[in-house]
Amino acid sequence: MGILASQGAHLFFSPIAKITGDDAMAQYNLTRNRCEEAGFDFIGTFVVGMREMHHIVCLVFN
């Protein structure tokens, strides 16, 4: 979409999963593919808590 350089708004969501490499890759692949299919730039990061993993995803749009 290329909107990172222009003015726009943003929306965050953060699915939660158990802490495993397989779950991290599954969430990464799922959210990245969905963002690309919808025409959004993918911006995501993982944060690990005591017993859970948060996959924080930011959607930037105009």
Backbone hydrogen bonds in HBPLUS format (Angstrom, degrees):
<---DONOR---> <-ACCEPTOR-->    atom                        ^
c    i                          cat <-CA-CA->   ^        H-A-AA   ^      H-
h    n   atom  resd res      DA  || num        DHA   H-A  angle D-A-AA Bond
n    s   type  num  typ     dist DA aas  dist angle  dist       angle   num
A0006-SER N   A0003-ILE O   3.02 MM   3  5.22 151.2  2.10 108.2 117.2     1
A0009-ALA N   A0061-PHE O   2.55 MM  52  5.34 155.6  1.61 164.6 172.4     2
A0061-PHE N   A0009-ALA O   2.85 MM  52  5.34 159.6  1.89 141.7 148.5     3
A0011-LEU N   A0059-LEU O   2.82 MM  48  5.12 142.0  1.96 142.2 154.3     4
A0059-LEU N   A0011-LEU O   2.76 MM  48  5.12 169.0  1.77 155.7 159.5     5
A0013-PHE N   A0057-VAL O   3.01 MM  44  5.48 151.1  2.10 150.8 159.2     6
A0057-VAL N   A0013-PHE O   2.86 MM  44  5.48 169.3  1.87 168.7 172.4     7
A0055-HIS N   A0015-PRO O   2.98 MM  40  5.53 168.9  2.00 167.7 171.1     8
A0017-ALA N   A0053-MET O   2.94 MM  36  5.26 154.0  2.01 145.9 154.4     9
A0053-MET N   A0017-ALA O   2.79 MM  36  5.26 156.7  1.84 160.5 163.1    10
A0024-ALA N   A0020-THR O   3.02 MM   4  6.26 157.0  2.07 148.0 154.8    11
A0025-MET N   A0021-GLY O   2.95 MM   4  6.16 166.5  1.97 152.8 155.6    12
A0026-ALA N   A0022-ASP O   2.94 MM   4  6.09 154.7  2.01 144.0 151.7    13
A0027-GLN N   A0023-ASP O   2.97 MM   4  6.13 165.7  1.99 149.6 152.9    14
A0028-TYR N   A0024-ALA O   2.90 MM   4  6.05 161.9  1.93 150.2 156.1    15
A0029-ASN N   A0025-MET O   2.87 MM   4  5.96 173.5  1.87 151.2 153.4    16
A0030-LEU N   A0026-ALA O   2.97 MM   4  6.04 162.0  2.00 146.5 152.2    17
A0031-THR N   A0027-GLN O   2.94 MM   4  6.01 175.6  1.95 154.7 156.2    18
A0032-ARG N   A0028-TYR O   2.89 MM   4  5.89 163.8  1.91 154.1 159.5    19
A0033-ASN N   A0029-ASN O   3.00 MM   4  5.93 163.3  2.03 142.8 148.2    20
A0034-ARG N   A0030-LEU O   3.01 MM   4  6.17 160.5  2.05 148.0 153.8    21
A0035-CYS N   A0031-THR O   2.94 MM   4  6.07 159.8  1.98 147.9 153.5    22
A0036-GLU N   A0032-ARG O   2.96 MM   4  6.19 165.9  1.98 153.6 157.3    23
A0037-GLU N   A0033-ASN O   2.87 MM   4  6.06 158.5  1.92 150.0 156.2    24
A0038-ALA N   A0034-ARG O   3.04 MM   4  6.21 146.9  2.16 143.5 151.5    25
A0040-PHE N   A0035-CYS O   2.81 MM   5  4.93 157.3  1.86 152.1 146.7    26
A0039-GLY N   A0036-GLU O   3.11 MM   3  4.98 153.9  2.18  98.9 107.0    27
A0058-CYS N   A0043-ILE O   2.89 MM  15  5.39 166.7  1.90 160.5 164.0    28
A0045-THR N   A0056-ILE O   2.90 MM  11  5.33 148.1  2.00 145.8 156.2    29
A0056-ILE N   A0045-THR O   2.77 MM  11  5.33 136.1  1.96 160.0 169.6    30
A0047-VAL N   A0054-HIS O   2.83 MM   7  5.11 154.6  1.89 149.7 157.3    31
A0054-HIS N   A0047-VAL O   2.74 MM   7  5.11 173.0  1.74 163.9 162.5    32
A0049-GLY N   A0052-GLU O   2.73 MM   3  5.22 167.4  1.74 164.9 168.3    33
